Amino acid sequence: MYRYLARRLAGYAVLLFVAVSLTYLLAATALDPRSLYELRNPPLEPAAIEASLAAYNLSDAVPLAERYRTWLTGIVTDWDWGRTPSGASVNEQIGGRIWVSLRLVTLGSVLGTLAGVALGTWSAVRQHKAGDRLVTVAALVVISTPTLVLAVVLQIVAVQVNRATGVQIFEFLGESGAHGDGALAAFGDRLQHLVLPTLTLAAGQAAFFSRVQRGLVLDTLGESYVRAARAKGLRRSVAVRRHALRTALVPTGTYFAYTVATLVLGAAFVEAVYGWHGMGVYGVGAIAGHDVHATVAVAAFGAACVLAGALLADLLTAALDPRVRVR
């Protein structure tokens, strides 16, 4: 199993390098940081503009291959992701934002997947019953609702709950707010602000996986080994858990890897609605501001999240499928 995972990890590392390199070449070609200087008032001298761009490795007068080599050397030797057109360090700007987004993406993906798998399995064993139809309708409604709309709806519901109870149960603007002086007051405040953004991301993930898992479990329930286990006297719940669910979780792991990309994209809308300063909002601003290095750093973060999801899917496959371990 370890050899299998090592090969997969090496392949993902190569894929990440290629994806980030192509992103840099595309961003350096499509974005125009020079225009930010040319539109300043009072106007700057062309020589001063060129000097600033060259100092930040953003000058289009320098060959693209040379700019790429300088950028890549800085990352390899100093882990320096470059400078913004204003001269700020990209490393400093994304340092705290990465952890903000990781909290959202990690909690949203894990909780959403676990909830989706549980709902899908529960729905499958109750096929065509009231509970199955209720889960199906709810999942389709959530899947059909854009993340932006879902976030706003949850905010409205939270405000109504706060007003009805007279207690500020939900806090959803920013990462933290005013809190007491207790030992756990700060932690509780951050947790309170994390509930709605996490729920927004997890809801879509749970709805998707409930549909996927339901179909997979229904397929495995009709397999001969499940029927044989039932014929030998094994209770249905035990047969579902030990045989049907275990087999159905193998393709679910593959789906998980590809939904991480959607979750990272959805996090940008969640951050904007809830006032979080994460990588999603930062990435949108970087593209709008013709910030080559920041755009590439955000793309690298998203690619790393996707590949981390793929590695987790491989781990799940290796744990559930005995055939993987002997390779």
N, C-alpha and C positions, 0 to 999 in steps of 0.2 A: 504493500500500500504506500509506503513512504517513497519508494522509487517512482511510483505512479504520480504521486503528488509533487515530487521534485521536478519531474518532467513538465507537468502542467504549470508549475510556478515559473520555470524557466521560459516556457512559451509565452506566458502572460507578461513577463518582464520585457521580452522582445517586442510583443505587441504594444505594450505601453510606450516604449521608446519610439516606435514607428508612429504611433498615433499622435504623441506630443510633438514630435518633429514635424509632421505634416501640418499640425495645427499652427506651429510657429511660422512655417513657410506661408501658409494661407493668410494668417493675421498680418505678417510683415508685408505681404503684397497688397491686401485689401484695405487695411487701415491706413490713415494718413495723419500721423501726429504733427507733421509740418503745418497743416492747416490751423492747428490750435495756436501756433505762434504767429502766423500771418494775419490772424483775425484780431490780434490784441490791439488795444487802444490805450495809449499811443502806440503806433506801429514800431516794430523792432527792425534793426538793420539786418539785411540778409546774412551778413557775416556772423552776427551774433546768434541768429537762428540756427545756422549751420553748426556753429560751435557747440551750442546746447544739445542739438540732436546727436552730434557725433560723440559728445561726452556720455550720453545715455544709450549709445548704440542703437539709435533710432533713425539715423540719417539715410534717406533713400538714395543719396549720392554714393554711399558705400555699397559695393556689390552684396547681393543677398547672401551668397555663400559665406562671405567674410563676416557678416553680421551674425549668421547662424553659428559659425564656429566660435565667435566671441561669446555669444550667449550660452552655448553648450559648455564651453570651457569654464565659464563662471559657475554653472550648476555643478559640474563634476568636481571641480577643485574646492569651491567655497560654499556650495549650496546657495548660490546667489541667483535669484530669479530675475534680476535686472531692476531697472528704474522706470518709474512712470514718466510721462512727458513733463511733469512738473519737478522731477528730480527726487521724488519720494521713493523709499525702498519698498519694493513689492513684498519682500519677506516680512517687513514690519506691518504692512497693511493687512496681510492675510493671516498673520500669526494667530490672532484671537478669533478671526472669522471662521477659520477652519473648524475649531472646536464647537463653535455655535452651530454650524451646519452638520457636523458629525453627530451632535446630540439629536438633532431632528431626524436625520437620515437613518441613523442606527436604530433609534427607538421606533421610528415609524415603520421601518422595514421588518424588524423583528416582531413587534407586536402585531402589525398588520398581517404578516405571514402566518403567525401562530393562530390568530383569530380566524383567518380565512380557512386554514386547514381544518380547524376544529368545526367551524360552521359547515364546511363542505362535506366533511365526513358525517356529521350529524344529519345533514340534509339528505345524503345519499341513502342512509339506512332507513329513512322515513320517506322514501320516494312516493310522490303523489299525495302525501298527506298534507294537512293544513300547515304544519311547521315547515315542510319543504317548500310549499308555495309562498309562504311568507318570506322566507330567506331569499328565494329566487327574485321576488318582486323588489325587495329592499336592495339586493345586490345590483340589479339592473338599474334602479334609480340612482344609486351612488355612482356606478360606472358611467352613466350618461351625464352626470353633473360635473362640469369643469372644476378643477381644484380651487380656482379663484372664487367661484360661486359658492362652493361648499364651505370655504373659510368664512365668507361673509355671513352665510346662513347660521353657522355655528356661533359667530359673534352675536348675532341678533338673539339667538336662543339663550346665550349666556347672559346677556343683558336682562332679558325677561326673567330668567331664573333669579338673578341677583335682586331684581326689584320685587319679585313675588315673595322671596324669603326674607328680605331686609338685611341680608348678609352678603358680603362681597366674596361669594364662593369662587367665582372665576375672575382671574386677572389675565388679560391677554394683550396688553399693549407694551411692547418692549420685553427684554429678557428678565428684568427684575423691577421692583418698585420699592415703596416704603415698607419697612418691616420693623419688628420689635428688636429688643436687645438680647433675646434668648440665644442659647447656644445653637439651636437649630432653626432660628428665625430666618436667617438668610437662605438656608437650604430649602426650607418650606416655601419661601417666597419664590425662589427660582422654580421649584417644582410646580407651584400654582400657575406660574406663567407658561410652563411647558405643556400643560395638559391639553389645551385647545389646539396649538400648532401640531402636536404629536397626533392627536385624534384626527385632525384633518388629513394628514398624510397616511395614517394607518387605515382610515376608512376606505380609501380607494384601493389600497393594497389588500385589505381583507375581502372586499367585494370581488375583486378579480380572482383571488385564490379560492374563494368559496365556490365559484363556478368551475374553475379548473379541477379542484380536488373532488368535487361532486362527480364529475364525469369520470375521473380516473378510478374512484372507489367503486362506482357502478360497474365499470368494466371488470375490475378484479373480483367483485362479488360473484360474478358468473363463472369464474375460472374453476377448473376441476379440483385444484388443491384446496380451495375454500369449501367447495361442496363436500369433498372427502373429509375435511376436518369437522364439518357439521354432522356428517353421517356417523362419525366415530363418537359423537356425543358431546363435542365441544360447544359451549354456549355461543350464541351468535355474537355477543359483544366481544368475547375473547377471540373468536375467529376473525372478526373484523380488525381488532387491534393487532393481533399477532401475525396475520397473514395478508389480509386485503390492504390494510393501511400501510404496512411496511413496504409492500410492492408499489403501491400508488405514490408513495413519497419520493421514489427515485426520479421520475420525470418532473415532479414538483420542484426539486432542487435545480433543475435546468431552467425552469421558468423563473425561479427566483433571481438567477444571475441577470436575466434580461430586464426584469422589472426594476432593478436598482437604477438603471438609466432614467426611466420615467420618474422615479421617486426623486432623483436629484434635480430634474427639471421642475417637478412640481414644488420642490422646496423653495425655488425662487419666488413663486407666487405667494407661498405661505409666509415667507420672510417679509415680503412687501406689505401684505395685509396686516400682519401682526406686529410690524415694527421691529423685526429682528435684523441685526446687522451681520448677516452671514455671507457665504460665498455666492449665493444665488443673486442677491441684490447687487453685490459687488461686481459680479460678472456682467450684468446688464449695464451697469454704469461704465465699466471698462470698455465695452464695445462702443457705447455711445460716445465715450471720450477718446476714441482712437488710441487706446492704451494697449499696445501690442503685448508687452510683457505680462501685464495683469490678466489680459484675456487668455494667454497661454497657460498661466498659472491656474486659473479657474478651470480651464479645460482639462489640465492635468489632474486636478482634484477630482473632477467628475469621472475621468477615465480610471483613476485609482479606485474610486468607490465601486465602479462597475466590475473591475477585475477582482476586487476583494469579494464582491458578491459571487463571482464565478468560482473563486477558490473555495468559498464556503459551500457552494453547490457541489464541488468536487469532493469535499470532505464528507458531505452528507451522502453522496453517492457511494463513496468508498465504505462508509459505515453501514449502509443498508444493503449494498449489493456484494455478496461474497465473491463474485467473479472478478471484481476489481482488485481485491487484495492479493491475488496470485499473479498479477501481471508484473 
